[in-house]
Amino acid sequence: MTFESISWPRPWLMRAILAGTLLLSESHHTGADVPTARQQRVDQAVVRALEYLARAQEPSGAWRIERIGESTAATSLAIMAFLAAGHVPDEGPYADNLDRGIRWILDHQQPNGMLVHRKSHGPMYSHGISTLMLAEVVGMVEPSLAGRCRRALERAVRLILQAQQIPKSTNHAGGWRYQATSRDSDLSVTGWQLLALRAAKDIGCDVPADAIDRAIAYVKRCSTRGNRGFGYQPGGGTTPTRSGTGILALEVCGAHRCPEVLGAAEYLLQRPLQLNDHYFFYGVYYCTVGMFKVGGNYWEQTRDRVCELLLSSQRADGSWLSPRNERSHGPIYATSMAVLALTVEYRYLPIYQR
């Protein structure tokens, strides 16, 4: 298994807002000199969302999950939301927010390499998300901080690889679960670990091809009969959120438009994500980025629908909040995921490159 070569984007000059009007950079509006009305609405929504996230940052530099408190997952998602919109840690209006957030993450890495702030039932979620963030940001920070990020990233990657080696049954081999010592796997946790490994591999971290091959095999076992989407675990039923996770996990590993991906993509066109679906904001990230990588009509239909869902549900303060079971995660989580979905066409995050 080989990874496609991905070049790192150079930090770009921040957009300015003059007289309340966003000055759009042509760099993310490919194919047209003048942005469409939809593109303008997306940009304005992203600006309002980032203003909200900046206000919501804790004095410590962290961001919080509503029911938990300060969280490496929430902090890393917020950081990636700023990065996805083109902001960088060493210049521009959000440089301080980003710098403080990154340093907070580094300060909370555990002795075993785990990137978590406090004990929880599912630390591998936070760990995978935070490992992905470090891999995305390490090329955007000043040299001394880049060294800290790189060392922390390498320790985090080793933990992911060690967790995959825990003996498991054939059905669960190759994947990940809530704990680094779990003896089963699920698609949701596995998706974050694969995104993290892909991003780390792209910047030169040692990620054995066998680890990726074993993870691909696990994800494919989660595909439902007839390739009609993906289940939470092998043999499970499909949902839009799970299908988006399976699509993106395989796409980032180079299994572009394989039968499992195309079958799930067809399912998502027939049963698109709805705002009142369980885990909508989790799903909107995976479905949007996954279908973007599949491309063509799959992406065009997904983009139009997702944009309308998100633009129509943004709150007056610039945030989003789930109407369903994710509501307990709070607006920082939902807002970060919404921004990550809306900015996929900007292509500033390396993981968004096709």
C-alpha positions, 0 to 999 in steps of 0.5 A: 500500500502506498500513499499519494504524495500530498504537498503542504499548503503555504500559509496565506494572508488572512481575509479581511472584513471591510465594512462588514463585507468579506473580501474573498480570496480567489484561491479557494474559489476555483473555476470562477473569477467571481464567487457564487452567492452560495460561496459568499454565504459559506464564507460569511458563515465561516467567519461568524463561526470562527468569531464564535469559537475565538470568543468561546476559548478558555483562558487556559487555551483549551476549548470544552465539551459541554458535558465534560469540560476542557477537552483535547478533542474539542480543542483539536477540532476547534484548531482544525476549524481555524486551519481549514479556513486558512488561518495559521498559528504565527500570523493573522487575527487568530494566531494567539488563539491557535498558539495557545490551543496547540500548546495546551494540547502538547502540555496534556500528552500523557506519559504513554503518548495518549493525547487526553486531558482526563479519563473517559470511556473512549480516550481513543476518540480524543487521541485520534482527533488530536493526533490528526491535528498535530499532523496537520499543524506541524508544518505551519508553526514556528520551528521551536514549536514544530519540534515539540509538535513533531515529538508529540506526534511521533509518540501519539502515532506509536500508541495508535500502532501499538493499540492495533496490535492488541490480539483480537478476533478475526472480525475485529483485527486491524481496527481500533476501539475506545481504549488502547487496550480494547480487544474489539474494534468499531468503525467510528474510532477506526476512522479517526485513527486512519485519518491521523495515520494518513496525515502523519505518514504524509509528513514522514512519520513511520507508518508501516504499510501493513498497519494500513492494509490491516485497517483497510481490511477491517473497514471493508469488513464493516461494509454491508452485504451488497456494498450498501453502506457501512455498519458500526461493526462487521455485520451491523446495519448502515446509517449515513454517518457510518457510511460517510466514515467508511467512505473517507477511511478508505479514500484516505488510504488510497482505495479510491472508488473501490466497490465498497466506497461507490456502493456507500456513495450511492446509498448516501445519494439515496438516503442523504444525511438529515439534520435530525439524524443521530450524530449529525455533526459527526456525520456531516464531517465524514460524509462531506469530506468523503464525498468530496474525495469520491468527486463527480456527481457524488460530491456536487449533490452532497455539497449543495445539500450540506450547505443548505442544511448548515447555512439554514441552521447556524444560530445568531451568535455564529454557532451550531447546536445539534437538535438531537443526541449530540446536543450534550456535546455543546456548540463548540463541537458542533460549530467546529464540525460544521466549519470543517465540512463547509471549508472542504473546497478551500483545501487548506488542510492537507487531508482535504487534498484529492 
